[in-house]
Amino acid sequence: DAVIGQVSASAMPYLQGVEILLVTRHVMSRALPLAFHESGVASTETVASVPVDIDRVDGALLKVLADDADAPLHVMGEKVGLSSDAVARRLRRLVSAGIIRKFVPVINYDVLGMNVYIVLMNVTGFDGKTSAMLEELLRTNPDVVWAGRTIGRYNVLVYVCTRDANELLKTTAFLRSHFPGAIREYETLINSEEFVYTYFPEHVVKGLMEREAPRSPQKL
């Protein structure tokens, strides 16, 4: 709340309106739409989560990954004060805990001649059957690259990556045809310019780094 308030206050003279959505459930994500490939099958693999304690070293390691996930283990180790083997052990633990879900490239969609559209939907009657059906359609749709459930004016947030607006219209029409009358309201936005994007916001890093150091012996 403090971060959102700070951003809103600093940009208030230029804002015409503010819409805040809280993502409550991640449905799917992929780096490239299936339509980009000649063929492909959506992955529905999930990572089993196990309890894990995150300390300041984990926080520092996650920050290094967010900045450059392609860095060699020894370079990561130099930045967080660990050996390469210790870094590898921590990465395996963070993956097995579901904190790191996967390692993916950051794609420049403009160079590929593709646009990213944001589709906001308000779907009514969200029972278990409707939710499962919608999530399956989003996972297998060839143009969807990210989708999640939200709280706010809209309860579904979808990122669609296509080469032109006609393909976007096909996607929205496809979803509306499967839920006649259930999509009460929807809005489409195009990402015309990217100001900032990060996998690991600074305030999250700061919160982890301010945690008390674990008592020895430290588990790597």
N, C-alpha and C positions, 0 to 999 in steps of 0.2 A: 504493500500500500504506500509506503514512504517513497519508494522509487517511482511508482506511477504518479504520485502527487507531485514529486519534484519535476518530472518530465512535463507534466501537464501545466504546472505553474510557469516554467521557463518558456514554454511555447504558447501560452495563453493568448498573447496579442495576435497570433497568426492562426489560431484554431477556429474553425467554424462549427465543429462538433467533435465529440469524443465517444467512441464505442469500445467498451472493454469486455473481452470474453475470457473466461477462465477455462483452460483446457483440463478436463477431468478424466479423459480416457484417450489414449493413443490407439488408433485403429490400424494404421499401416503407414509405411514410408519406403521410398526407393529413390535412388539417385537419378535415374532416367525413367521416363514413362515406357511401358511395354511397347507402345506404338513406335518407339524409336528403333526397336529391333525388328528384324524380319519375323521373328517368332520368339515366344517366351512365355513362361508361366510365372504367375505371381507367387512369391514366396510367403508362406504363412507360418514359417518357423518362428517359434518363440523361445526366449532364453529363460530357463528356470532361475528363479531368484532365491537366494539363500541369505540369511542374516549376515551382515558384515558391518564392522566398525570402521568408519572413515576418519582418519586422522589428518594432521596438517601435511604430512608428506604425500598422502593420497591426493589432497587438494592441490598441492603444487604439481604433482604428476599429471593430474587432469588438465590443469592450466597449460602445461607444456604440450599435451596432446591436442588441446583445442587450438593452439597456435600453429602447431606443425606436427601432425600425426605421422608424418613420413620420416621424422628424425630417427637416426639410429639409436639403439638402446644405450650405448655408452654416452651419447650426447644428452639424452634424457637424464641419465644418471648423474652426469656432471652438473646439471641444472638443479637437481633436487637432492644431491648429496648421497647417492646410492650407487652400488655397483650395477653392472649390466644384468647380472643374474637376479639381483633384488628387484630391479625394475620389472623384469620379465615375470617374476612371481607375483608382484603386485598387480600387473596388468591382467594376468590370468584370474586372479581373485576378483578384480573389478568386473571382468567379463562374466565370470560364473555367477556373480551376485546380480547381474542384470543392470549394473550402473553404466557400463559401456555395452551398448547393445550390438554395435557393429562398427567396422571401419569402412568409410565410404569416401569417394572423391568429392570435391566441391566442383560442381559443373558450371561452366560459363554458358548459360543457355543462349545468350545473345549470339555468340559465335556459331552456334549450331542452327541459328535461324528460328529459335523457338521462343515463345512467350509463356510466362507464368501468370495464371489467373487465380484469383482467390474467390471461391464460391461460399457464401454464407447462407445457410438454410435453417429455417425454423420448421421442424418436423413434429407433427402432433401424433398422439397415440403411440408413444414409444414403449411398447411392451417388449417382452423378450424375443418374440418371433420377429417383430418389425426391426428391432435393433440388429439381430443376427443377420437378417436378410440384407439390410442396408450395408452392414460392414462387409459382407461377402461381395456385394456388388462393387463397393469401393476398392476392395483388394484386387479384384479381377479386371476392373476397368482399365483399358489400355492407356488412358491419358492422365490418370490420377497418380500423383507422386507422393502426396501426404494427405492424411485425413485423421480427424479426431472429433471426439464429443466435447461439447463446451457448455458452460453456464453463462447466461446473459440473454440479450435480445435474440440471439440465434443459438441453436443447440448442436449444430453440425458445422464444422469448418473443413473445407476441402481445397487443396492446391491442385490445379489442373495445368499441365504443361502441354501445349499444342503449337503447331506451326501457324495457325490462323484462327480467327474467331469462329469460322464455320464449324471447326472441329469441337470448339468449346460448346457451341449451341447443341451439337449432337450429344455431348456428354450430359448437359443439363436436361435435355429432352428425354434422354434415356432414363435418368434418375426419376424425373417427374412421371414418366409412363409407368414405372413400377410402383409408384406411391400416389395414385390419383386421389387428390383431395387432402392428402396427408401433409404435403409440403405447403404450409400455409403462407410462407413468405420466403423469398430468396433474393440475394443481391450478389452481383458479380463485380469484382474489382480487378484491374490489370496492374501488374507491378511494372510501372514505367521507369522507375529509378530506384536504385538501392542506396540507402543512406548508411546503414550499418547492419551487420549481421555477425553474431558470435554464438558459438556453441556453449560458452561458459562465461556468463556475465561477471564483471568484476566484483559486484557485491556478494555473489556466491563464493567466489574465490576468497574474498576478505573474511567472510564468515567462517570458512573452513580453516583458514590460516590463523584465526584468532582462538581456535580451540586449544585447550590445554594440551601440552605435549604428553603422550602416553608414558606411564611409568615403566621403567625398565624392569625385566628385560623387554625390549620392544619387539613386537612380532612384525616381520617384514612380509 
